[in-house]
Amino acid sequence: MYRLAVVGATGLVGSKMLEVLDRKNIPFSELTLFSSKKSAGTEVVFKGQTYIVRELTAAAAAEPFDYILMSAGGGTSLKFSPLFEQSGATVIDNSSAFRMEEDIDLIVPEVNRPQSSRTIIANPNCSTIQSVVPLKPLADRFGLERVSYTTYQAVSGSGIAGRNDLANGEKGIAPTNYPHPIYNNALPHIDVFQDDGYTKEEQKMVDETKKILQLPELKVTATCVRVPVQDSHSVAINVTLSTPATVEEIRDVLAAAPGVVVVDDVKNNAYPMAIHSTDRDEVFVGRIRSDESLPNTFHIWCTADNLLKGAALNAVQILEQLHTIRSESHV
Ligand code: 2RA
């Protein structure tokens, strides 16, 4: 039985982690909830028991835990994840703090498994997670040459502040989390701009896709857009394959892929939409069609709940994966 802690338990993703844990059968004997000083003392009910959220301190990080689900931002993770690791815990970190560290695993359980001896494991960016789930079976079957992403990302990707800006925008109240109104608008600006004109969100999708798929030579580009949708990110994926394929073959490969639901019947207006994927665990794919402008290139549209598969569910699935690996090693 594990001693488990959730850091950031009162945030959007942290509370989703508890929702997912509540429906999973991960054996833990103790659960500790941590937050910043501001939220310490909050009462959280989990499986009928009331927990008092504790402030995360260096002393607390030295206590004996087996697993830490961390969703408290990059600064908190940089400060505390190494302390938890030094105390013998395995940290599954939802921030971008460690994702591109060479010796840190970046995991989507349908796609890859932990290999490193480090016990900080990084949860990828939400829009990357939902994209590599369908790309992995296509890479295995046909090989990948190039991927171009355009994302349409929900405001809950910015947390409670994003949701508030959408709701307040409808009342004409200026946004606090975005540089421009998000209500009745689309912002081609997620995270900060780099000197090359890409945003950090776009750079994350480029770098993380290559690392997770273990394809360092893969050509990847991205345009990431915030849209006035509460939950679920949508991603238009334009993919060039290494070997010839038909739309039917691609659809069949995706239909058999773990964690994927194909919704692709345009004659009946059937295709993935954010309203389908919100509160669901799977990645929904559709609008599969050939891109006639380039050889062996195809369009795929996918949606997924950015708080579930894009964050909390994927993190808990990594914990399940580690539990399975641990159980198998004790057989
Ligand atoms: C966003 N992917 O959507 C980023 C972080 N969650 O804002």
py3Dmol code that shows the C-alpha trace and the ligand (Angstrom):
import py3Dmol

protein = """\
ATOM      1  CA  MET A   1       0.000   0.000   0.000  1.00  0.00           C
ATOM      2  CA  TYR A   2       1.411   3.356  -0.987  1.00  0.00           C
ATOM      3  CA  ARG A   3       1.833   6.631   0.892  1.00  0.00           C
ATOM      4  CA  LEU A   4       0.483   9.097  -1.672  1.00  0.00           C
ATOM      5  CA  ALA A   5       0.479  12.893  -1.722  1.00  0.00           C
ATOM      6  CA  VAL A   6      -1.194  15.315  -4.113  1.00  0.00           C
ATOM      7  CA  VAL A   7       0.450  18.738  -4.377  1.00  0.00           C
ATOM      8  CA  GLY A   8      -1.853  21.457  -5.707  1.00  0.00           C
ATOM      9  CA  ALA A   9      -4.903  19.552  -4.496  1.00  0.00           C
ATOM     10  CA  THR A  10      -7.163  22.641  -4.540  1.00  0.00           C
ATOM     11  CA  GLY A  11      -6.367  23.648  -8.129  1.00  0.00           C
ATOM     12  CA  LEU A  12      -8.277  22.658 -11.279  1.00  0.00           C
ATOM     13  CA  VAL A  13      -5.900  19.814 -12.206  1.00  0.00           C
ATOM     14  CA  GLY A  14      -5.209  18.744  -8.615  1.00  0.00           C
ATOM     15  CA  SER A  15      -8.899  18.359  -7.872  1.00  0.00           C
ATOM     16  CA  LYS A  16      -9.293  16.431 -11.144  1.00  0.00           C
ATOM     17  CA  MET A  17      -6.480  14.126  -9.968  1.00  0.00           C
ATOM     18  CA  LEU A  18      -8.547  13.340  -6.861  1.00  0.00           C
ATOM     19  CA  GLU A  19     -11.641  12.728  -9.022  1.00  0.00           C
ATOM     20  CA  VAL A  20      -9.637  10.239 -11.134  1.00  0.00           C
ATOM     21  CA  LEU A  21      -8.063   8.567  -8.068  1.00  0.00           C
ATOM     22  CA  ASP A  22     -11.579   8.121  -6.689  1.00  0.00           C
ATOM     23  CA  ARG A  23     -12.539   5.893  -9.640  1.00  0.00           C
ATOM     24  CA  LYS A  24      -9.232   3.991  -9.872  1.00  0.00           C
ATOM     25  CA  ASN A  25      -8.053   1.046  -7.741  1.00  0.00           C
ATOM     26  CA  ILE A  26      -4.579   2.229  -6.861  1.00  0.00           C
ATOM     27  CA  PRO A  27      -3.685   0.780  -3.444  1.00  0.00           C
ATOM     28  CA  PHE A  28      -2.700   3.578  -1.143  1.00  0.00           C
ATOM     29  CA  SER A  29      -2.777   3.482   2.664  1.00  0.00           C
ATOM     30  CA  GLU A  30      -2.217   7.189   3.289  1.00  0.00           C
ATOM     31  CA  LEU A  31      -3.226  10.277   1.351  1.00  0.00           C
ATOM     32  CA  THR A  32      -1.791  13.719   2.105  1.00  0.00           C
ATOM     33  CA  LEU A  33      -2.966  16.869   0.344  1.00  0.00           C
ATOM     34  CA  PHE A  34      -0.622  19.816  -0.054  1.00  0.00           C
ATOM     35  CA  SER A  35      -1.089  23.333  -1.353  1.00  0.00           C
ATOM     36  CA  SER A  36       0.451  26.769  -1.135  1.00  0.00           C
ATOM     37  CA  LYS A  37       0.232  28.707   2.155  1.00  0.00           C
ATOM     38  CA  LYS A  38      -2.782  30.572   0.753  1.00  0.00           C
ATOM     39  CA  SER A  39      -4.922  27.444   0.406  1.00  0.00           C
ATOM     40  CA  ALA A  40      -3.594  25.549   3.444  1.00  0.00           C
ATOM     41  CA  GLY A  41      -6.360  24.641   5.867  1.00  0.00           C
ATOM     42  CA  THR A  42      -8.895  24.019   3.113  1.00  0.00           C
ATOM     43  CA  GLU A  43     -11.071  20.972   3.779  1.00  0.00           C
ATOM     44  CA  VAL A  44     -11.326  18.433   0.943  1.00  0.00           C
ATOM     45  CA  VAL A  45     -13.632  15.400   1.063  1.00  0.00           C
ATOM     46  CA  PHE A  46     -12.219  12.294  -0.648  1.00  0.00           C
ATOM     47  CA  LYS A  47     -13.873   8.870  -0.505  1.00  0.00           C
ATOM     48  CA  GLY A  48     -16.099  10.116   2.332  1.00  0.00           C
ATOM     49  CA  GLN A  49     -13.171  11.282   4.471  1.00  0.00           C
ATOM     50  CA  THR A  50     -12.388  14.949   5.172  1.00  0.00           C
ATOM     51  CA  TYR A  51      -8.770  15.978   4.611  1.00  0.00           C
ATOM     52  CA  ILE A  52      -7.227  19.247   5.793  1.00  0.00           C
ATOM     53  CA  VAL A  53      -4.903  20.552   3.078  1.00  0.00           C
ATOM     54  CA  ARG A  54      -1.398  21.187   4.438  1.00  0.00           C
ATOM     55  CA  GLU A  55       1.076  23.853   3.369  1.00  0.00           C
ATOM     56  CA  LEU A  56       3.932  22.325   1.395  1.00  0.00           C
ATOM     57  CA  THR A  57       7.248  23.008   3.125  1.00  0.00           C
ATOM     58  CA  ALA A  58      10.787  21.619   2.833  1.00  0.00           C
ATOM     59  CA  ALA A  59      10.190  19.680   6.059  1.00  0.00           C
ATOM     60  CA  ALA A  60       7.027  18.125   4.612  1.00  0.00           C
ATOM     61  CA  ALA A  61       8.936  17.127   1.470  1.00  0.00           C
ATOM     62  CA  ALA A  62      11.330  15.159   3.679  1.00  0.00           C
ATOM     63  CA  GLU A  63       8.507  12.989   5.056  1.00  0.00           C
ATOM     64  CA  PRO A  64       8.268   9.392   3.783  1.00  0.00           C
ATOM     65  CA  PHE A  65       6.040   9.199   0.684  1.00  0.00           C
ATOM     66  CA  ASP A  66       5.974   6.628  -2.116  1.00  0.00           C
ATOM     67  CA  TYR A  67       4.303   8.728  -4.836  1.00  0.00           C
ATOM     68  CA  ILE A  68       3.667  12.415  -5.335  1.00  0.00           C
ATOM     69  CA  LEU A  69       1.166  13.732  -7.875  1.00  0.00           C
ATOM     70  CA  MET A  70       2.428  17.273  -8.415  1.00  0.00           C
ATOM     71  CA  SER A  71       0.344  19.965 -10.063  1.00  0.00           C
ATOM     72  CA  ALA A  72       1.485  23.251  -8.553  1.00  0.00           C
ATOM     73  CA  GLY A  73       3.365  25.057 -11.317  1.00  0.00           C
ATOM     74  CA  GLY A  74       6.960  25.035 -12.421  1.00  0.00           C
ATOM     75  CA  GLY A  75       8.383  27.123  -9.591  1.00  0.00           C
ATOM     76  CA  THR A  76       6.978  24.909  -6.852  1.00  0.00           C
ATOM     77  CA  SER A  77       8.046  21.800  -8.724  1.00  0.00           C
ATOM     78  CA  LEU A  78      11.606  23.035  -9.232  1.00  0.00           C
ATOM     79  CA  LYS A  79      11.826  23.719  -5.486  1.00  0.00           C
ATOM     80  CA  PHE A  80      10.129  20.633  -4.069  1.00  0.00           C
ATOM     81  CA  SER A  81      10.247  17.766  -6.592  1.00  0.00           C
ATOM     82  CA  PRO A  82      14.009  17.210  -6.045  1.00  0.00           C
ATOM     83  CA  LEU A  83      13.427  17.245  -2.255  1.00  0.00           C
ATOM     84  CA  PHE A  84      10.697  14.602  -2.574  1.00  0.00           C
ATOM     85  CA  GLU A  85      12.966  12.580  -4.888  1.00  0.00           C
ATOM     86  CA  GLN A  86      15.824  12.770  -2.400  1.00  0.00           C
ATOM     87  CA  SER A  87      13.465  11.520   0.313  1.00  0.00           C
ATOM     88  CA  GLY A  88      12.726   8.416  -1.768  1.00  0.00           C
ATOM     89  CA  ALA A  89       9.425   9.369  -3.391  1.00  0.00           C
ATOM     90  CA  THR A  90       8.528   9.099  -7.085  1.00  0.00           C
ATOM     91  CA  VAL A  91       7.161  12.406  -8.339  1.00  0.00           C
ATOM     92  CA  ILE A  92       4.762  12.625 -11.299  1.00  0.00           C
ATOM     93  CA  ASP A  93       4.992  16.301 -12.205  1.00  0.00           C
ATOM     94  CA  ASN A  94       2.408  18.071 -14.353  1.00  0.00           C
ATOM     95  CA  SER A  95       4.530  21.219 -14.815  1.00  0.00           C
ATOM     96  CA  SER A  96       6.979  21.842 -17.656  1.00  0.00           C
ATOM     97  CA  ALA A  97       9.872  22.232 -15.185  1.00  0.00           C
ATOM     98  CA  PHE A  98      11.639  18.925 -15.910  1.00  0.00           C
ATOM     99  CA  ARG A  99      10.056  17.765 -19.197  1.00  0.00           C
ATOM    100  CA  MET A 100      13.064  18.353 -21.431  1.00  0.00           C
ATOM    101  CA  GLU A 101      15.740  17.275 -18.937  1.00  0.00           C
ATOM    102  CA  GLU A 102      17.658  14.466 -20.674  1.00  0.00           C
ATOM    103  CA  ASP A 103      17.453  12.040 -17.733  1.00  0.00           C
ATOM    104  CA  ILE A 104      13.777  12.723 -16.977  1.00  0.00           C
ATOM    105  CA  ASP A 105      11.092  10.497 -18.529  1.00  0.00           C
ATOM    106  CA  LEU A 106       8.245  12.282 -20.363  1.00  0.00           C
ATOM    107  CA  ILE A 107       5.423   9.760 -20.331  1.00  0.00           C
ATOM    108  CA  VAL A 108       2.116   9.042 -22.062  1.00  0.00           C
ATOM    109  CA  PRO A 109       1.308   5.457 -21.008  1.00  0.00           C
ATOM    110  CA  GLU A 110      -0.306   4.532 -24.358  1.00  0.00           C
ATOM    111  CA  VAL A 111       2.937   5.620 -26.044  1.00  0.00           C
ATOM    112  CA  ASN A 112       5.990   4.955 -23.844  1.00  0.00           C
ATOM    113  CA  ARG A 113       7.271   3.641 -20.510  1.00  0.00           C
ATOM    114  CA  PRO A 114       9.677   5.028 -17.888  1.00  0.00           C
ATOM    115  CA  GLN A 115      13.303   4.099 -18.566  1.00  0.00           C
ATOM    116  CA  SER A 116      15.341   6.509 -16.422  1.00  0.00           C
ATOM    117  CA  SER A 117      16.684   5.853 -12.942  1.00  0.00           C
ATOM    118  CA  ARG A 118      15.458   9.318 -11.938  1.00  0.00           C
ATOM    119  CA  THR A 119      12.233   9.256  -9.936  1.00  0.00           C
ATOM    120  CA  ILE A 120      10.874  12.546 -11.178  1.00  0.00           C
ATOM    121  CA  ILE A 121       8.609  11.700 -14.125  1.00  0.00           C
ATOM    122  CA  ALA A 122       7.198  14.514 -16.253  1.00  0.00           C
ATOM    123  CA  ASN A 123       3.605  14.694 -17.460  1.00  0.00           C
ATOM    124  CA  PRO A 124       3.645  16.279 -20.954  1.00  0.00           C
ATOM    125  CA  ASN A 125       1.792  19.386 -22.048  1.00  0.00           C
ATOM    126  CA  CYS A 126      -1.945  18.762 -22.523  1.00  0.00           C
ATOM    127  CA  SER A 127      -2.069  19.497 -26.255  1.00  0.00           C
ATOM    128  CA  THR A 128       0.983  17.274 -26.814  1.00  0.00           C
ATOM    129  CA  ILE A 129      -0.515  14.331 -24.898  1.00  0.00           C
ATOM    130  CA  GLN A 130      -3.689  14.222 -26.985  1.00  0.00           C
ATOM    131  CA  SER A 131      -1.677  14.469 -30.205  1.00  0.00           C
ATOM    132  CA  VAL A 132       0.900  11.729 -29.606  1.00  0.00           C
ATOM    133  CA  VAL A 133      -1.799   9.203 -28.627  1.00  0.00           C
ATOM    134  CA  PRO A 134      -3.018   8.924 -32.280  1.00  0.00           C
ATOM    135  CA  LEU A 135       0.415   9.676 -33.774  1.00  0.00           C
ATOM    136  CA  LYS A 136       2.138   6.749 -32.042  1.00  0.00           C
ATOM    137  CA  PRO A 137       0.204   3.945 -33.854  1.00  0.00           C
ATOM    138  CA  LEU A 138       0.678   5.794 -37.154  1.00  0.00           C
ATOM    139  CA  ALA A 139       4.418   6.076 -36.456  1.00  0.00           C
ATOM    140  CA  ASP A 140       4.625   2.353 -35.689  1.00  0.00           C
ATOM    141  CA  ARG A 141       2.673   1.299 -38.780  1.00  0.00           C
ATOM    142  CA  PHE A 142       3.707   3.850 -41.437  1.00  0.00           C
ATOM    143  CA  GLY A 143       6.591   5.906 -40.030  1.00  0.00           C
ATOM    144  CA  LEU A 144       6.415   9.706 -39.651  1.00  0.00           C
ATOM    145  CA  GLU A 145       8.200  12.356 -41.714  1.00  0.00           C
ATOM    146  CA  ARG A 146       6.539  15.594 -40.602  1.00  0.00           C
ATOM    147  CA  VAL A 147       3.814  16.863 -38.291  1.00  0.00           C
ATOM    148  CA  SER A 148       2.162  20.283 -38.368  1.00  0.00           C
ATOM    149  CA  TYR A 149      -0.197  21.177 -35.502  1.00  0.00           C
ATOM    150  CA  THR A 150      -2.802  23.873 -35.179  1.00  0.00           C
ATOM    151  CA  THR A 151      -4.456  23.862 -31.782  1.00  0.00           C
ATOM    152  CA  TYR A 152      -7.723  25.338 -30.507  1.00  0.00           C
ATOM    153  CA  GLN A 153      -7.233  25.327 -26.764  1.00  0.00           C
ATOM    154  CA  ALA A 154      -9.861  25.717 -24.048  1.00  0.00           C
ATOM    155  CA  VAL A 155      -9.585  28.444 -21.431  1.00  0.00           C
ATOM    156  CA  SER A 156      -9.377  25.898 -18.601  1.00  0.00           C
ATOM    157  CA  GLY A 157      -5.829  25.301 -19.833  1.00  0.00           C
ATOM    158  CA  SER A 158      -5.143  28.607 -18.075  1.00  0.00           C
ATOM    159  CA  GLY A 159      -6.832  27.388 -14.909  1.00  0.00           C
ATOM    160  CA  ILE A 160      -9.558  29.191 -13.003  1.00  0.00           C
ATOM    161  CA  ALA A 161      -8.271  32.567 -14.260  1.00  0.00           C
ATOM    162  CA  GLY A 162      -8.901  31.513 -17.851  1.00  0.00           C
ATOM    163  CA  ARG A 163     -12.410  30.398 -17.097  1.00  0.00           C
ATOM    164  CA  ASN A 164     -13.104  33.688 -15.299  1.00  0.00           C
ATOM    165  CA  ASP A 165     -11.852  35.743 -18.247  1.00  0.00           C
ATOM    166  CA  LEU A 166     -14.236  33.921 -20.596  1.00  0.00           C
ATOM    167  CA  ALA A 167     -17.210  34.346 -18.268  1.00  0.00           C
ATOM    168  CA  ASN A 168     -16.393  37.982 -17.433  1.00  0.00           C
ATOM    169  CA  GLY A 169     -15.713  38.781 -21.085  1.00  0.00           C
ATOM    170  CA  GLU A 170     -19.354  38.141 -21.894  1.00  0.00           C
ATOM    171  CA  LYS A 171     -20.174  40.940 -19.426  1.00  0.00           C
ATOM    172  CA  GLY A 172     -17.670  43.295 -21.057  1.00  0.00           C
ATOM    173  CA  ILE A 173     -15.167  42.961 -18.184  1.00  0.00           C
ATOM    174  CA  ALA A 174     -11.535  43.217 -19.331  1.00  0.00           C
ATOM    175  CA  PRO A 175      -9.450  40.018 -19.063  1.00  0.00           C
ATOM    176  CA  THR A 176      -6.836  39.615 -16.311  1.00  0.00           C
ATOM    177  CA  ASN A 177      -5.172  36.441 -17.602  1.00  0.00           C
ATOM    178  CA  TYR A 178      -4.984  37.204 -21.339  1.00  0.00           C
ATOM    179  CA  PRO A 179      -3.534  40.249 -23.202  1.00  0.00           C
ATOM    180  CA  HIS A 180      -6.772  40.615 -25.174  1.00  0.00           C
ATOM    181  CA  PRO A 181     -10.417  39.598 -24.687  1.00  0.00           C
ATOM    182  CA  ILE A 182     -11.004  35.867 -25.151  1.00  0.00           C
ATOM    183  CA  TYR A 183     -14.790  36.203 -25.298  1.00  0.00           C
ATOM    184  CA  ASN A 184     -15.924  36.186 -28.957  1.00  0.00           C
ATOM    185  CA  ASN A 185     -12.273  36.091 -29.990  1.00  0.00           C
ATOM    186  CA  ALA A 186      -9.375  33.708 -30.777  1.00  0.00           C
ATOM    187  CA  LEU A 187      -5.861  34.427 -29.410  1.00  0.00           C
ATOM    188  CA  PRO A 188      -2.838  33.037 -31.349  1.00  0.00           C
ATOM    189  CA  HIS A 189      -0.856  33.447 -28.142  1.00  0.00           C
ATOM    190  CA  ILE A 190      -0.465  30.776 -25.438  1.00  0.00           C
ATOM    191  CA  ASP A 191       2.305  31.222 -22.893  1.00  0.00           C
ATOM    192  CA  VAL A 192       5.066  33.745 -23.834  1.00  0.00           C
ATOM    193  CA  PHE A 193       6.651  34.627 -27.181  1.00  0.00           C
ATOM    194  CA  GLN A 194      10.224  33.545 -27.914  1.00  0.00           C
ATOM    195  CA  ASP A 195      12.686  35.568 -29.990  1.00  0.00           C
ATOM    196  CA  ASP A 196      11.924  33.382 -33.044  1.00  0.00           C
ATOM    197  CA  GLY A 197       8.237  34.350 -32.993  1.00  0.00           C
ATOM    198  CA  TYR A 198       7.073  30.987 -31.651  1.00  0.00           C
ATOM    199  CA  THR A 199       5.319  30.830 -28.301  1.00  0.00           C
ATOM    200  CA  LYS A 200       6.607  28.547 -25.539  1.00  0.00           C
ATOM    201  CA  GLU A 201       3.428  26.490 -25.962  1.00  0.00           C
ATOM    202  CA  GLU A 202       4.307  25.876 -29.609  1.00  0.00           C
ATOM    203  CA  GLN A 203       7.888  25.052 -28.698  1.00  0.00           C
ATOM    204  CA  LYS A 204       6.637  22.566 -26.093  1.00  0.00           C
ATOM    205  CA  MET A 205       4.573  20.738 -28.721  1.00  0.00           C
ATOM    206  CA  VAL A 206       7.568  20.576 -31.073  1.00  0.00           C
ATOM    207  CA  ASP A 207      10.101  19.420 -28.483  1.00  0.00           C
ATOM    208  CA  GLU A 208       7.840  17.097 -26.499  1.00  0.00           C
ATOM    209  CA  THR A 209       6.480  15.312 -29.583  1.00  0.00           C
ATOM    210  CA  LYS A 210       9.996  14.358 -30.665  1.00  0.00           C
ATOM    211  CA  LYS A 211      11.005  13.230 -27.156  1.00  0.00           C
ATOM    212  CA  ILE A 212       7.899  11.134 -26.444  1.00  0.00           C
ATOM    213  CA  LEU A 213       7.904   9.431 -29.858  1.00  0.00           C
ATOM    214  CA  GLN A 214      11.725   9.081 -29.693  1.00  0.00           C
ATOM    215  CA  LEU A 215      11.978  10.654 -33.157  1.00  0.00           C
ATOM    216  CA  PRO A 216      14.622  13.401 -32.802  1.00  0.00           C
ATOM    217  CA  GLU A 217      14.724  13.958 -36.597  1.00  0.00           C
ATOM    218  CA  LEU A 218      10.956  14.312 -36.957  1.00  0.00           C
ATOM    219  CA  LYS A 219       9.968  17.638 -38.572  1.00  0.00           C
ATOM    220  CA  VAL A 220       7.409  19.282 -36.301  1.00  0.00           C
ATOM    221  CA  THR A 221       5.795  22.717 -36.263  1.00  0.00           C
ATOM    222  CA  ALA A 222       2.858  24.188 -34.354  1.00  0.00           C
ATOM    223  CA  THR A 223       0.501  27.128 -34.079  1.00  0.00           C
ATOM    224  CA  CYS A 224      -1.306  27.223 -30.732  1.00  0.00           C
ATOM    225  CA  VAL A 225      -4.511  29.232 -30.386  1.00  0.00           C
ATOM    226  CA  ARG A 226      -6.701  29.986 -27.366  1.00  0.00           C
ATOM    227  CA  VAL A 227     -10.405  29.811 -28.170  1.00  0.00           C
ATOM    228  CA  PRO A 228     -13.525  30.714 -26.153  1.00  0.00           C
ATOM    229  CA  VAL A 229     -14.271  27.107 -25.130  1.00  0.00           C
ATOM    230  CA  GLN A 230     -14.478  26.109 -21.454  1.00  0.00           C
ATOM    231  CA  ASP A 231     -12.928  22.624 -21.596  1.00  0.00           C
ATOM    232  CA  SER A 232     -11.348  20.269 -24.147  1.00  0.00           C
ATOM    233  CA  HIS A 233      -8.580  21.131 -26.536  1.00  0.00           C
ATOM    234  CA  SER A 234      -8.951  20.510 -30.258  1.00  0.00           C
ATOM    235  CA  VAL A 235      -5.944  19.906 -32.493  1.00  0.00           C
ATOM    236  CA  ALA A 236      -5.748  19.846 -36.297  1.00  0.00           C
ATOM    237  CA  ILE A 237      -2.880  17.473 -37.131  1.00  0.00           C
ATOM    238  CA  ASN A 238      -1.353  17.503 -40.613  1.00  0.00           C
ATOM    239  CA  VAL A 239       0.938  14.467 -40.857  1.00  0.00           C
ATOM    240  CA  THR A 240       3.260  13.209 -43.600  1.00  0.00           C
ATOM    241  CA  LEU A 241       3.904   9.480 -43.380  1.00  0.00           C
ATOM    242  CA  SER A 242       7.076   7.657 -44.417  1.00  0.00           C
ATOM    243  CA  THR A 243       5.276   4.885 -46.326  1.00  0.00           C
ATOM    244  CA  PRO A 244       2.107   4.879 -48.467  1.00  0.00           C
ATOM    245  CA  ALA A 245      -1.248   4.667 -46.688  1.00  0.00           C
ATOM    246  CA  THR A 246      -4.922   5.066 -47.453  1.00  0.00           C
ATOM    247  CA  VAL A 247      -7.493   6.937 -45.376  1.00  0.00           C
ATOM    248  CA  GLU A 248      -9.183   3.616 -44.652  1.00  0.00           C
ATOM    249  CA  GLU A 249      -5.949   2.063 -43.416  1.00  0.00           C
ATOM    250  CA  ILE A 250      -5.301   5.072 -41.161  1.00  0.00           C
ATOM    251  CA  ARG A 251      -8.836   4.960 -39.815  1.00  0.00           C
ATOM    252  CA  ASP A 252      -8.477   1.223 -39.066  1.00  0.00           C
ATOM    253  CA  VAL A 253      -5.132   1.726 -37.291  1.00  0.00           C
ATOM    254  CA  LEU A 254      -6.596   4.518 -35.154  1.00  0.00           C
ATOM    255  CA  ALA A 255      -9.771   2.562 -34.382  1.00  0.00           C
ATOM    256  CA  ALA A 256      -7.575  -0.201 -32.916  1.00  0.00           C
ATOM    257  CA  ALA A 257      -5.324   2.199 -30.986  1.00  0.00           C
ATOM    258  CA  PRO A 258      -5.402   2.334 -27.155  1.00  0.00           C
ATOM    259  CA  GLY A 259      -7.111   5.410 -25.731  1.00  0.00           C
ATOM    260  CA  VAL A 260      -8.553   6.473 -29.103  1.00  0.00           C
ATOM    261  CA  VAL A 261     -12.195   6.748 -30.237  1.00  0.00           C
ATOM    262  CA  VAL A 262     -12.785   7.337 -33.967  1.00  0.00           C
ATOM    263  CA  VAL A 263     -15.755   9.596 -34.777  1.00  0.00           C
ATOM    264  CA  ASP A 264     -15.574   9.994 -38.547  1.00  0.00           C
ATOM    265  CA  ASP A 265     -18.798   9.993 -40.555  1.00  0.00           C
ATOM    266  CA  VAL A 266     -19.083  13.419 -42.161  1.00  0.00           C
ATOM    267  CA  LYS A 267     -22.096  12.400 -44.266  1.00  0.00           C
ATOM    268  CA  ASN A 268     -23.950  12.332 -40.949  1.00  0.00           C
ATOM    269  CA  ASN A 269     -22.133  15.372 -39.505  1.00  0.00           C
ATOM    270  CA  ALA A 270     -20.257  13.027 -37.139  1.00  0.00           C
ATOM    271  CA  TYR A 271     -16.804  14.269 -36.082  1.00  0.00           C
ATOM    272  CA  PRO A 272     -15.062  14.954 -32.728  1.00  0.00           C
ATOM    273  CA  MET A 273     -16.087  18.095 -30.860  1.00  0.00           C
ATOM    274  CA  ALA A 274     -15.102  19.556 -27.491  1.00  0.00           C
ATOM    275  CA  ILE A 275     -18.622  18.896 -26.201  1.00  0.00           C
ATOM    276  CA  HIS A 276     -18.007  15.179 -26.915  1.00  0.00           C
ATOM    277  CA  SER A 277     -14.619  14.842 -25.195  1.00  0.00           C
ATOM    278  CA  THR A 278     -15.229  16.917 -22.054  1.00  0.00           C
ATOM    279  CA  ASP A 279     -15.398  14.622 -19.011  1.00  0.00           C
ATOM    280  CA  ARG A 280     -14.271  11.660 -21.143  1.00  0.00           C
ATOM    281  CA  ASP A 281     -10.940   9.797 -20.804  1.00  0.00           C
ATOM    282  CA  GLU A 282     -10.305   9.099 -24.483  1.00  0.00           C
ATOM    283  CA  VAL A 283      -8.840  11.062 -27.384  1.00  0.00           C
ATOM    284  CA  PHE A 284     -11.457  11.485 -30.112  1.00  0.00           C
ATOM    285  CA  VAL A 285     -10.211  11.513 -33.730  1.00  0.00           C
ATOM    286  CA  GLY A 286     -11.985  12.184 -37.020  1.00  0.00           C
ATOM    287  CA  ARG A 287     -12.071  14.292 -40.215  1.00  0.00           C
ATOM    288  CA  ILE A 288      -9.416  11.842 -41.489  1.00  0.00           C
ATOM    289  CA  ARG A 289      -8.687  12.749 -45.081  1.00  0.00           C
ATOM    290  CA  SER A 290      -5.894  12.980 -47.594  1.00  0.00           C
ATOM    291  CA  ASP A 291      -4.039  16.283 -47.983  1.00  0.00           C
ATOM    292  CA  GLU A 292      -3.909  16.414 -51.794  1.00  0.00           C
ATOM    293  CA  SER A 293      -1.330  19.231 -51.713  1.00  0.00           C
ATOM    294  CA  LEU A 294       1.461  16.919 -50.507  1.00  0.00           C
ATOM    295  CA  PRO A 295       2.350  13.262 -51.130  1.00  0.00           C
ATOM    296  CA  ASN A 296       1.419  10.731 -48.424  1.00  0.00           C
ATOM    297  CA  THR A 297       0.078  13.480 -46.182  1.00  0.00           C
ATOM    298  CA  PHE A 298      -3.156  13.424 -44.197  1.00  0.00           C
ATOM    299  CA  HIS A 299      -5.310  15.629 -42.003  1.00  0.00           C
ATOM    300  CA  ILE A 300      -6.582  14.349 -38.648  1.00  0.00           C
ATOM    301  CA  TRP A 301      -8.748  16.313 -36.182  1.00  0.00           C
ATOM    302  CA  CYS A 302      -8.680  15.347 -32.506  1.00  0.00           C
ATOM    303  CA  THR A 303     -10.297  16.539 -29.304  1.00  0.00           C
ATOM    304  CA  ALA A 304      -9.652  15.551 -25.684  1.00  0.00           C
ATOM    305  CA  ASP A 305     -10.464  16.820 -22.213  1.00  0.00           C
ATOM    306  CA  ASN A 306      -7.383  18.922 -21.406  1.00  0.00           C
ATOM    307  CA  LEU A 307      -7.889  18.539 -17.639  1.00  0.00           C
ATOM    308  CA  LEU A 308      -8.350  14.754 -17.840  1.00  0.00           C
ATOM    309  CA  LYS A 309      -6.292  13.050 -20.560  1.00  0.00           C
ATOM    310  CA  GLY A 310      -4.376  16.292 -21.001  1.00  0.00           C
ATOM    311  CA  ALA A 311      -3.295  16.406 -17.357  1.00  0.00           C
ATOM    312  CA  ALA A 312      -4.869  14.652 -14.342  1.00  0.00           C
ATOM    313  CA  LEU A 313      -5.827  11.329 -15.971  1.00  0.00           C
ATOM    314  CA  ASN A 314      -2.483  10.953 -17.748  1.00  0.00           C
ATOM    315  CA  ALA A 315      -0.652  11.595 -14.461  1.00  0.00           C
ATOM    316  CA  VAL A 316      -2.720   8.965 -12.632  1.00  0.00           C
ATOM    317  CA  GLN A 317      -2.271   6.555 -15.560  1.00  0.00           C
ATOM    318  CA  ILE A 318       1.497   6.969 -15.109  1.00  0.00           C
ATOM    319  CA  LEU A 319       1.009   6.039 -11.439  1.00  0.00           C
ATOM    320  CA  GLU A 320      -0.999   2.989 -12.532  1.00  0.00           C
ATOM    321  CA  GLN A 321       1.758   2.101 -15.010  1.00  0.00           C
ATOM    322  CA  LEU A 322       4.395   2.322 -12.252  1.00  0.00           C
ATOM    323  CA  HIS A 323       2.215   0.198  -9.959  1.00  0.00           C
ATOM    324  CA  THR A 324       1.923  -2.445 -12.674  1.00  0.00           C
ATOM    325  CA  ILE A 325       5.667  -2.409 -13.362  1.00  0.00           C
ATOM    326  CA  ARG A 326       6.335  -2.662  -9.604  1.00  0.00           C
ATOM    327  CA  SER A 327       3.858  -5.545  -9.231  1.00  0.00           C
ATOM    328  CA  GLU A 328       5.358  -7.395 -12.211  1.00  0.00           C
ATOM    329  CA  SER A 329       8.872  -7.036 -10.789  1.00  0.00           C
ATOM    330  CA  HIS A 330       7.726  -8.620  -7.504  1.00  0.00           C
ATOM    331  CA  VAL A 331       6.149 -11.657  -9.219  1.00  0.00           C
TER     332      VAL A 331
END
"""
ligand_1 = """\
7
2RA
C -2.656 25.752 -21.771
N -1.321 23.807 -22.394
O -3.568 25.231 -22.422
C -1.345 25.019 -21.567
C -1.093 24.714 -20.127
N -2.107 23.901 -19.571
O -2.736 26.888 -21.265
"""
view = py3Dmol.view(width=600, height=400)
view.addModel(protein, "pdb")
view.setStyle({"model": 0}, {"cartoon": {"style": "trace"}})
view.addModel(ligand_1, "xyz")
view.setStyle({"model": 1}, {"stick": {}})
view.zoomTo()
view.show()
